[in-house]
Amino acid sequence: MSSSRQRVQATRNPVLPAKTTPEQKYWKGFVNPQLIKENYPISHIHFNPVSPHDFAVTSSTRIQVFSSKTRQVIKTFSRFKDTVYSGEYRYDGKLLVAADALGLVTIFDAYQPRSLLISLQPSSHPTHVAKFHPTIGNQLVTGSDDRSLRMYDISDASAGPVAQFDHTHHGDYIRSVNFIPGNPNLITTGCYDGFVRIFDTRLLLLVAKFNNNNPVEDVLALSPTTLVSAGGPQVKVWDLSRGLQIHEFNNFTKTATTLHNTGDHGLLVGSLDGHVKIFDYTSTNWDVKFGWKFDSGGVLCSAVSPNFKHFATGLTSGLLSIRTRKMDTKAATEKAKKTSTYARITRGADYHGEEDEQVVVGSSSSTKKLKTFEKHLNAFKWAEALDSAVSQGVFKDETITLLNELKKRGKIRIALHGRDEISLVPVLLWLLKYIGDVRAFNIVCDFVAVILEMYGNLIDKSVALEEAFKNLSQKINSEIKKSKEANEICGMLELLAN
């Protein structure tokens, strides 16, 4: 039984290394940006730690809660008389705390905006920071413009703060407060006097103090021994075990305002220059993995949901940007496999025969239709195959595949033999068009050399051939000039590098 001829193997050009790293591909997955315009700057964004991870957006005198499923406002906390600076969830997602410009700290039921549970007045000055303890549900810490840090037990809020560090410990306004993981008694603060401080709430002592040299906008503890501070255009990394600065990066032109830990995916930093960048803190140089540029204003706050589905950014212009990443459908597939309908449809799909039997699966009888030049090659019509390959409508890669096939079979001269100017000019025009392509340069030169050898004595006798070869000569001279200029540039770069 005769077998069908195999198709011509397509020529494969060398492939450059992938320019997109896995991390870049991951962050590029945050697409479908939804832009929401508020009348005032977005001062704070915080995701609910509990699924489905709705997020609270603070702007002006209200806190809006957006649904993680629809990205629409589902709740609004508006019982404030002045500007609200922060809205933070407790670790169990049941409570929401807010701090405003009057110095009030209010605690709401996160699911009932009208249900105000506790109201505190730690200071008559604006309170910019109010956060729950990440593991102890009844502890709340506040930082105010009176330069005081206070910790409350919300189960007995009327008794006043259980720990307090007054204005003698800070030289200016407190703008950021965070907890040190691994030790429930350590709190770090960022102050406008340019210092980062660490306090022990159990012993009521100042444990450590670092000079940031710029007003500190935000502090974040990545681990029990690593602390990051943002102040001015610099972001500094501190080693708490040695009490030293271990790294500093200057990737921004304006003040860095927000820090967010995305776990294994790096450190997220936003700045007033409109950039949000992801830094790899597992590398020695804290390399930039990815970044976004927001042209509508400076970045005041930025956060990523715990399940890495949403990425939200708040700008000074009042614009809220919400990007959503397409989640893996593996969970949906596993759920479908559990249904009885799916089991009935796929019943027997895993059967491969008994031990003494073998199931042979034949290849599909349908084959792809051969291209015109492949039919001519199978019929040993070399000239017709070349004519069909250089005609209009044929992709360049297919033409190069045929030229390489003719060279491999030693049929270049036969394919070009016995041609007049009408049949030779299309070949010359194609060679002229792609002689500058480095991927096709070698095979094009081979055909040009054979044409010059076979038809060089006919150039003066045909106006069309003379014009074609004249254009070919000009093209070659142009490519030579480009090569010389490229070599000169390489020499200049080597001088600069050395």
N, C-alpha and C positions, 0 to 999 in steps of 0.2 A: 504494500500500500504506500503510495507516494505521500510525502509530508509537505506541508506548506513551507515556503521559504521564510526564513526569519527576517524580521525588519532590520533596517540599518540602525546600528547602535548610535544614538545621538551623541555628538561631541559635548563633553562636559568641561567647562572652563574652571580654572582654579577658583575656589571659593575663599573669600576673605574671612578672617575670624569674626564672629558675631560682635557687632558694635554695642549691642544691648545686653547688659549684664542681667542675671536673674533678679537682682534687687530693683534695677530700673524697670524691668518688665513688670515686677510686682506693683510698684508705685504708679506706673502708667495705667494699671488696671482701675485706678480710681477715676472714673469717667462720669459722664452725664452730670456736669455741674449744674446745680440749681442756685441761682442768685436771688437773694431776698434783700430788698432795700429797706433799711430802717432810717428814722430821722436823726438818730444820734449814734455815736460810735458804739461798736460792740466791745464791751469791756471784759466779758468773761464767757467761757464755754466749758461746760462740764457734762460728761456722759454718766448716765445712771449705771453703776457697777452691775446691776441685776438685769438679766434679759427681760425684755427685748432691747435694752440699752437706748432708751429715749434720752434726749440731751436738752439741758437747760441753757438758754442763751440770755445773757444779761445785757440790757441796753436801756439807758435813761432810767425811768422810774418803774420798770417792770421786768419780770423774768418770764420768758416764753419757753414752754416745753414743746419740743418738736418730736413727732413720732418717727421712730427708726424705720417704720414700714412705709409710710406715705410721705415722709419729710414735710408734713404740714403741722401747723400749730394745733395742739390738742388741749393745752392748759395754759393759763396765764395767771401769774402772781403779780398783782398790781396794788397791794395794800401798802404802798410806800409814799412818803411825803416828799422825798428828795431822791437824788440820783443813787442808784444801786450799783455797787462795785463788784460784788461777787455773789454767785449762787452755786452752792456745793451740795452734793448728795452725801448721805451717810453710806457706809460700806454695804449696808443691807438694802439701800434704795428706798427706805420707808420715810426718811426725813430729809428736808431741804432747808439749809441755813442760808441767810442772806444778810449782807452788811451794807449800810448806806452812808450817805454823806452827813447825816445827823448824828452818827455814832451809834445808831440802833443796830442790834443784832437780833433777828427774828428767826424763829424755827417754825416751819410749816409741816403739815402732813403732805408728803410728796404726791399723794393721790387726790387730795382735797385742797385746792388752792385757797378756799375760804376758811379753812381750819387752821387758825394761828394758835400754836401750842404754847410757845414760850417767847417772851420778849425781854431782851437784856439791854442795858445801857452801860456798856463798859467805859465809855468816854463821851464827853461832849464834842470832841473833835471827830472828823470823819474816820470811819473804820473801813479800811480797804480790804482786810483779810479776815475771813471767818471760815474755819475748817473743822470737820470732825476728825477724831483720831481714826487711823485706818484699821485698828483692831479692837479698840475699846469704845463701845457704842455710846457711853454716857459722858465722854470727855470732848470738850470743844475748846479750841484755841482761837484767840482774836489778836489782831495787830492794828493799832490805831495811829493817828497822826500826833497823839500826845506822847509818842515814843515809848509806849508801854506795851508789853506782851502779857496777855492774861490767859489762864486756863480755867475753864469752868466745869463743874459737874452738873450736867443738865437735870439730873434727878433731884438736885437741891440747889437750883439756880439762885434762889433768894438769899442763900448764905454768902454769896459773893464768890470771887475767884479762889480756887484752891491753890493756885500758884500764880505769882505775879513778878514780872521783872520791869521795874519802873524806868523813868527817863534817864536815870543815871547809867543805865547799861547801853542806851542807844543815843547817838548824837543827832539823829534826824528822823524823818518819817519812816515808819516800817511799811514796806511795800510787798513783801513776800514772806510767807511762813510755810515750812514743810517739816515732815517727820523723817527721822533717820530709820530705815528698815533694820530690823534685827534688835533694836533696843527701844522699847515703848516709852522710855523716859527722856529721850533726846529729841530736841526741837531745834531746827536751824531757821535763822531769819536773814532776810536781805533788807538793808537799810540804805537810805539816801545819803548817809555819811560816807558811803563807799566801803563799808565793812560787812563781812559775812560772819555771823556769830552762831555758836552752838551752845544751847543751854541744857542743863540737867534739871528737869522739873521735880525730881524726887529730892535731890540735895539742894535745889535752888541755887545752883552755881553756874557761872559762865565757864564752859569747858574749853572752848577754842574760839579763836578770832583770826580772820583772814582779811587782808587788805586787797580789795578788788580794784582800787584806784579810780573807780567811777561809781556813780549812784547805781545801786543794785536794783534791777527791775524784777528779777525772778531767781529763785534757787530751787534746785532739784537734787535729791539724793538718789543716785542710780543703784547704789549698793551700800552695805554698812561701812565701807571704807572709801567710797568715791562720791564726791559732791561737785555739782556743776553750778556755776553762777553766771548770770547774764547782766552786764552793765556796760553802758556805752556800746561801741561797735565790736567789743571783744566778748568772747565767751571763755571762761577759765575753768579748768578742772583741778580739783584739790584732792590730795590723798590724805584722808583723815588719820590713817595709822602713823604717818610720818609728819603730818602737819605741814606739808609743802605743796606748792603748785606744781603739777606734773605736766600740764599742757595748756596752751592758749592758742586759739585760732581767731584770725581776723578775716572772716569771710563776708563781712557786712560793711556797708558804708555809713549806716546810721545805727541808732541804738537797738540792740537786741532786746526784745520785750517779753518773749514767752519761751518756755521750755516744756517739752513733753516727752516722756519715756514711752517708746513703742515696743519695748522688749527686745527680742532678737533682731528686729528690723532697724534698730538704731535710735539715735536721739534727734528729736524734731525741734528745730529752733526757728522762730519767726522774728522779723525785724521791721523797723519803720521804713526801711527802703523798699518794702513790698515783697521781699523774698522769704520763702519758707524752705529750709534745707534740712536734709536728712544726713546725719553724721554717723559713721560706723565706729562705735566706741570699742569694738573688738580689735580694731587695727591700731598700730602704734601711732600713726599720724592723724587719726580721727578723720579719715578720708570722707569726702562728700559723696554720698550714694546717689542722691537725686534732689531735685529742687523744683519749686514753682515760683512764678513771678506774677504778682498781682499789681496791675497798673492803676487800680481804682483808689489806692491809698495805702498807708502803712499798716502792717499787721500788728494787732494788739493782742490777739489770743488765737490759739490753734490747738486742736485736739483730735485724737483718733479713737474711735469706739473700741471697747475691750475685745469685740469679736472681729475687729479690723474690717468692718463693712463700710463705715462712714468716716470721712475726713472733713472736718468743719473748720472754717477760718473766719475770724471777725476782723474787720478793717476799721480804720479811723474814719472813713467816709460813711460808715453805717451800713456797709455792704456785708452780707453774710453769704459765704460760699460753702455749699454742701456738695461734696463729691462722694459717689457711691461705687464700691467695687463689686463686680459680679461675683457672687459667692459660688463655691464649688457645689455641683449638683450631685455629688456622691451620696449625700444623705438622702436626697430625694430618690435616687436609684435604689438604695438599700430599703427604703420604705416601700417602693413598688414591688420589690422582690418578695416581700412578706405577704402580699395580697394573694388571694386564691386564684384570681384571674390570671395573674402573671405566672403562677406556678402551673396552671393548666396549659397555658400557651407554650411554655418552655419545657413541658414534660417530655423526657426522652432525649433532650438535647445533649446530655452528658454521656449517653450510651455510646461506647466505642467497640461493641462486639464482645463475644466470648473470648476466652483465652486462646482457643484454637482457631479463631476466626479473625479476619482482618477486614476492616471497612475501607474500601478504596474510593476516594472522592476524586472523580475526574474533573479536569479543568473545564471551564466554560467553553462551549462550542463557538460562542460569538467572539470574533476577533475584530480588532480595530481596522478600519479601512485604510488600505495602503495609499500613501501620497503618490502624486504623479511621478516624481523623480524616482521613487522606490520601484514603481512598476517598470520604468525604463531600465533601471539597473538590473532588475530580475530578468529582463528580456535582452540584456547585454547591449542596449542602445545607449552608448556613452554620450554621444553628442546631444541626443534628445533629452537625456537626463540633465545635462548641464544647462541646456536652454530653458528647461522647465524650472530649474532651481534659481536662475537669475531673473526670472520674470516677475512682474509686479504681483503683490499679494502673498509672497513667500517670505516667511520670517528669516531674519539674518542667521539665526542659529541653525536652521534647517539647511540653508545654503552652505554654510561652513561645514556642516556634517557631510554634505555631498562632496565638496571639494576635498576634504580629508579622505573620504572613501575612494575617490578617483586616484588620489596620490598613493594610497595604500595598495590599490590594485595595479598601479603602474599604468593607468589609462589616461593620463593628462594629455599626452600628445595625440592620442586617438580621438579624444573628445574635442580637441581643438583643430583637428586636421580638416582640410578642404573647406574652409570658411571664407565667405566674402565679407565685405564691409557691413552688410546688413545684419549678418549673424554674429559678427565679431564685436561690433560696437556695444550691444547690450552687456556683453561680458566685461568689456573694458570699463563701462560706466559703473558697473557694480564694484569692480576692483578699485576704481577711483574713489568711490564713496566710502569704502571701509578700509582703505590702506592706513588711515590714522588710528584705527582701533588696535591697541596692543595685543588684544586677545586673538585677532585674526591676522596679525601682521605677517607671520611666517608663511602661512599658506597663501596669502595674497601675493607676497613676493615671489613664491615659487611659480605661480601662474603667470605673473607679469614677465618673469625671466623667460619662460617657454614661449610666450606670445612674441616677445622681442626677437627671439631666435628664429621663430618660424615665419613671422610676418614683418620683420624689420625692413626688408627691401621693398615693401609695398606702401610704406608710410607716405612717401612723396607722391604717389600715384593716386591717392584718395584724400579728398578734402576732409571727409568725416573722420578718417583714421588720423590724419595729421592734427586735427583739432583735439581729438581724444587724447593722443599722446602728449600734446602740448599741455593740456590741463593736468595730465598725470605727472609730467615733469615739474610743473609749478607746485603741485601738491606735495611731491617728494621734497622739493627744496624748502617748502614751508615747514614740513615735519623736521627736517634737518636743523633748521634755524631754531625751532622750539626745543630740540634736544640740546643744542649748544647753550641756549639760555638757561635751561634746567640745570646743566652741569655747572654753569657759573654761579647760580643761586646756591647749589649744594656746597660749592667752595666757600661762598660767603658765610653760610650757616656753620660750616666747620670751623672757620676762624672765630666766629662769635662764641661757639661752644667751647673752644679751647682757650 
